[in-house]
Amino acid sequence: MQLAVTVIGGGIIGLWQALTLAERGHRVTLREAACESATGAASRLAGAMLAPYCEAEAAEEIVKELGLRSLQIWRAANLGVAWRGTLVVAHQRDAAELLRFQRLTEGHQLLTDTDIGTLEPVLVGRFQRGLLFPDEGHIAPRRMLATLVERIRALGGDVRFESAVAEPVWMAASAGEIVIDCRGIAARNDVTGLRGVRGEMAVVTVQGMRLTRPVRLLHPRFPIYVVPWGEDTFMIGATSIESEHARPVSLKSAIELLASAYALHPAFADARIVELSAGIRPAFADNIPKILAKGRRLIVNGTYRHGFLLAPVLAQAVAVHLETGAPLPAALTCAS
Ligand SMILES: Cc1cc2nc3c(=O)[nH]c(=O)nc-3n(C[C@H](O)[C@H](O)[C@H](O)COP(=O)(O)OP(=O)(O)OC[C@H]3O[C@@H](n4cnc5c(N)ncnc54)[C@H](O)[C@@H]3O)c2cc1C
């Protein structure tokens, strides 16, 4: 049976939801408040690493389990993910951090300084030990959001920008219409327990600098990662602050991010800063996403640090639930 579904929100969660439903033959309308070039309030600022193994250092087991399933969906979708793994390094004085990371994670290979230089020649001689997580991927998020919009439209989905949905519309979905609320942190007043975790990031360009995979630099106080976003362009992330304020990046955070990138490689001293931004990650108290059913409205939210990683598996769970009535994964359904 063909379903008629309205998805609200054109971040990574809403776009994957719309794509999954359109691929399964359903009639999908996606409504996004922002214009096309600004869609995805948090999503456009993400790393966006598909890193279930690395994230297991601090995330719940369920995030890793769902993340591993999601990786398979990302791979099958053939959307241009760079599958080059993640490199994790620490300076010699922070060697204990690398040991701790190694102990808390799996799916890695231990690297010598020679291995590191072979993988990323610009890092030759800089680190004595490292870890490679070969099965992880990364994405340039803004390009990916645009690619998803194209795919949905190619499948007949109706994607509308500058089309904010006012509250009464989703509260009173007409008979037969299903509404999936993917508004991220904008839903905080409707979803009990949803909080914001501020993430600040920088985008820099460094001529001639070449990294081919995300590099995480461990540090007891200022761990950072650098993600290649395109030729000479790198995203440096990210702070994690319990705050919902979207005000500009603080001087302290900017110094920490940029100084840590310089500690990764001195070539970052000559970087041009093209962007300093702060996004709000939507999260629940346990930092596990939720799929909540409220009548004919489903809410998919709270993806915290893992929206890109988990979007496909959440979208699939919702689609199967709508089509068959199959229960949603128990770990994701705590009532709001
Ligand atoms: C700095 C940073 C780095 C991150 N790095 C990673 C990473 O490496 N890997 C990873 O997996 N995750 C990462 N994340 C987390 C990830 O970005 C989030 O989990 C994810 O973006 C949340 O997606 P979303 O679609 O729920 O929300 P959003 O991206 O915020 O999208 C919500 C959309 O809803 C729209 N909207 C709101 N209200 C309405 C309305 N009334 N009508 C219509 N539209 C509306 C908004 O305009 C917005 O476009 C990172 C986040 C940050 C901030």
The ligand as a Tripos MOL2 file, in Angstrom:
@<TRIPOS>MOLECULE
LIG
   53    58     1     0     0
SMALL
NO_CHARGES

@<TRIPOS>ATOM
      1 C1         29.9390   20.4490   15.1760 C.3       1 LIG1
      2 C2         29.1670   19.1740   14.9540 C.ar      1 LIG1
      3 C3         29.8270   18.0480   14.4860 C.ar      1 LIG1
      4 C4         29.1280   16.8560   14.2830 C.ar      1 LIG1
      5 N1         29.7850   15.7750   13.7540 N.ar      1 LIG1
      6 C5         29.0910   14.6440   13.4830 C.ar      1 LIG1
      7 C6         29.7460   13.5300   12.8740 C.ar      1 LIG1
      8 O1         30.9540   13.5860   12.6010 O.2       1 LIG1
      9 N2         29.0070   12.4090   12.6060 N.ar      1 LIG1
     10 C7         27.6670   12.3260   12.8950 C.ar      1 LIG1
     11 O2         27.0630   11.2890   12.6220 O.2       1 LIG1
     12 N3         27.0250   13.3790   13.4760 N.ar      1 LIG1
     13 C8         27.7000   14.5150   13.7660 C.ar      1 LIG1
     14 N4         27.0790   15.5780   14.3580 N.ar      1 LIG1
     15 C9         25.6900   15.4020   14.7920 C.3       1 LIG1
     16 C10        24.7220   15.6300   13.6620 C.3       1 LIG1
     17 O3         25.0760   16.8060   12.9870 O.3       1 LIG1
     18 C11        23.3040   15.7340   14.2220 C.3       1 LIG1
     19 O4         23.0110   14.5630   14.9730 O.3       1 LIG1
     20 C12        22.3070   15.8400   13.0750 C.3       1 LIG1
     21 O5         22.6900   16.8840   12.2160 O.3       1 LIG1
     22 C13        20.8880   16.1000   13.5420 C.3       1 LIG1
     23 O6         20.1170   16.1180   12.3650 O.3       1 LIG1
     24 P1         18.6060   16.5650   12.3200 P.3       1 LIG1
     25 O7         18.1490   16.3460   10.9300 O.co2     1 LIG1
     26 O8         17.8680   15.9170   13.4510 O.co2     1 LIG1
     27 O9         18.6270   18.1300   12.7010 O.3       1 LIG1
     28 P2         19.0340   19.3970   11.8190 P.3       1 LIG1
     29 O10        20.2080   19.1230   10.9690 O.co2     1 LIG1
     30 O11        19.1480   20.5300   12.7780 O.co2     1 LIG1
     31 O12        17.8010   19.6060   10.8490 O.3       1 LIG1
     32 C14        16.5340   20.0150   11.3210 C.3       1 LIG1
     33 C15        15.8750   20.7720   10.1850 C.3       1 LIG1
     34 O13        14.5150   21.0530   10.5220 O.3       1 LIG1
     35 C16        14.1910   22.3300   10.0010 C.3       1 LIG1
     36 N5         13.0180   22.8400   10.7140 N.ar      1 LIG1
     37 C17        12.9430   23.2390   12.0060 C.ar      1 LIG1
     38 N6         11.6700   23.6490   12.2890 N.ar      1 LIG1
     39 C18        10.9340   23.4930   11.1500 C.ar      1 LIG1
     40 C19         9.5670   23.7270   10.8110 C.ar      1 LIG1
     41 N7          8.6870   24.1960   11.6990 N.pl3     1 LIG1
     42 N8          9.1660   23.4670    9.5400 N.ar      1 LIG1
     43 C20        10.0420   22.9750    8.6250 C.ar      1 LIG1
     44 N9         11.3520   22.7370    8.8900 N.ar      1 LIG1
     45 C21        11.7930   22.9900   10.1410 C.ar      1 LIG1
     46 C22        15.4610   23.1430   10.2630 C.3       1 LIG1
     47 O14        15.5140   24.3030    9.4550 O.3       1 LIG1
     48 C23        16.5500   22.1260    9.9100 C.3       1 LIG1
     49 O15        16.9230   22.1920    8.5540 O.3       1 LIG1
     50 C24        27.7430   16.7900   14.5710 C.ar      1 LIG1
     51 C25        27.0760   17.9310   15.0200 C.ar      1 LIG1
     52 C26        27.7710   19.1160   15.2140 C.ar      1 LIG1
     53 C27        27.0310   20.3540   15.6690 C.3       1 LIG1
@<TRIPOS>BOND
     1     1     2 1
     2     2     3 ar
     3     2    52 ar
     4     3     4 ar
     5     4     5 ar
     6     4    50 ar
     7     5     6 ar
     8     6     7 ar
     9     6    13 1
    10     7     8 2
    11     7     9 ar
    12     9    10 ar
    13    10    11 2
    14    10    12 ar
    15    12    13 ar
    16    13    14 ar
    17    14    15 1
    18    14    50 ar
    19    15    16 1
    20    16    17 1
    21    16    18 1
    22    18    19 1
    23    18    20 1
    24    20    21 1
    25    20    22 1
    26    22    23 1
    27    23    24 1
    28    24    25 2
    29    24    26 1
    30    24    27 1
    31    27    28 1
    32    28    29 2
    33    28    30 1
    34    28    31 1
    35    31    32 1
    36    32    33 1
    37    33    34 1
    38    33    48 1
    39    34    35 1
    40    35    36 1
    41    35    46 1
    42    36    37 ar
    43    36    45 ar
    44    37    38 ar
    45    38    39 ar
    46    39    40 ar
    47    39    45 ar
    48    40    41 1
    49    40    42 ar
    50    42    43 ar
    51    43    44 ar
    52    44    45 ar
    53    46    47 1
    54    46    48 1
    55    48    49 1
    56    50    51 ar
    57    51    52 ar
    58    52    53 1
@<TRIPOS>SUBSTRUCTURE
     1 LIG1         1 GROUP 0 **** ****
